Amino acid sequence: MLRGFPSSFASLLLSGLLAAVAAAQDAPLVFFGARIEPVDGPVIEQGVLVVVGGRIVAVGPASTPRPEGAIAIDCAGKTIVPGLVCSHSHIGSVAGADGSGPIQPEVRALDGINPRDPGIQKAQAGGITAVNIMPGSGHLLSGQTLYCKLRDVRTVEELAIRNEDGSVAGGIKMANGTNPQRDAPFPGTRGKAAALMRAQLHRARDHQQKLAAAKDDPSKTPERNLGLEALVEVLEKKRVVHHHTHRQDDILTVLRLQQEFGFRCVLHHVSEGWLAAKEIAAANVPCSVIVIDSPGGKLEAANLSLQTGAILDAAGVLVGFHTDDGITDSRLFLRSAALAVRAGMPRDKALAALTIANARMLDLQDRIGTLTVGKDADFVVLSGDPFSVYTRVEQTWVEGNKVFDLADPQDRLFADGGFGASDDQSVSLCCYGQQGGQ
């Protein structure tokens, strides 16, 4: 029986889905014998996953019907989990805003990503199938982010996830704390940083009102302003603010602005989120947490705790994890959640934090994040338990296409490293004279 459906309805649904997508794929794929962790339901031992036309059409026990002519793939002894979703990354050698000003909402990550960057293959090697590629945090607002599927493609347009209207999906990147502080016209203090951002949001609100008034009188249409138009999307909750913030006082400043202007927001990093868990939960704002277990970094992250995920989750906050690649290597993404489990986070919540929680933060929960009938066939075949240090990512699949195979020597090069594995890859760090970074 398909998970979540009566047997009779499941059979009809499976038949209908197979017929609808038969033309899109020559043969269905059946993965059998694995321990399947679907995230939105109980673990299935000796499970079966059926993929047709890039979609999941069945998930269930060994007795699950297999379509005629299907290619059967034996996964005995393996574990299958949903494709991992990284809600904050800088792969693709992304470059956004420049030094001309602290607030640049018109800049698009789409125009600054190299789709041939080896960081994309390394992320595939880590089991990541979807990612929020963001410009750096050396600005109060460094540009529009891009939500991507890590397909094997030639152009950035093919990486981009599309909204229903065909536009590219993405949020907008803001930051506070020390990263955007420098000589004028950038802010030199935390108070000035908030003042500059508040003033820009008021300009966007004025532009929004002018656009609304012009609907009845085209002669009143204001001059095109790409930056203000992007911020109007923020005010209208069409575009999520992904906000870099570390200290508890900086976190509260973000919440203050969010409440003042009503935009949707995800807090990123939240090194001191455990000190503001009550306020974050009351604001109903999700947190994308970075997990770092080594000393160093910046002073404002000195109070970072491995318990942050557990504390925020216990407070009722939606918690995800991210790599911030290259701060944390995408190939070690599973390790972030494992460390959170070690620090007290429930195992199921930690796996959800790598998958469906991050999908929700990107408004992609209806497409990815769980192994659910009808969703995209994004999944990872692991050699063992997701949180074991001995487990390897063996295969990564995006929309029914295998994009990483540890048995392939070229793919293994990206997984293990070695000569040529980082050709053409660049990492920009705002705190070291270049844009980007944590």
Secondary structure, 3 states (H helix, E strand, C coil): CCCCCCHHHHHHHHHHHHHHHHHHCCCCEEEEEEEECCCCCCCEEEEEEEEECCEEEEEECCCCCCCCCCEEEECCCCEEEECEEEEEECCCCCCCCCCCCCECCCCEHHHHCCCCCHHHHHHHHCCEEEEEECCCCCCCEEEECEEEECCCCCCHHHHECECCCCCECCCEEEECCCCCCCCCCCCCCHHHHHHHHHHHHHHHHHHHHHHHHHCCCHHHCCCCCHHHHHHHHHHCCCCCEEEEECCHHHHHHHHHHHHHHCCCEEEEECCCHHHCHHHHHHHCCCEEEECCCCCCCCHHHCCCCCCHHHHHHHCCCCEEEECCCCCCCHHHHHHHHHHHHHCCCCHHHHHHHCCHHHHHHCCCCCCCCCCCCCCECCEEEECCCCCCCCCCEEEEEECCEEEEECCCHHHHHHHHCCCCCCCCCCCCCHHHCCCCCC
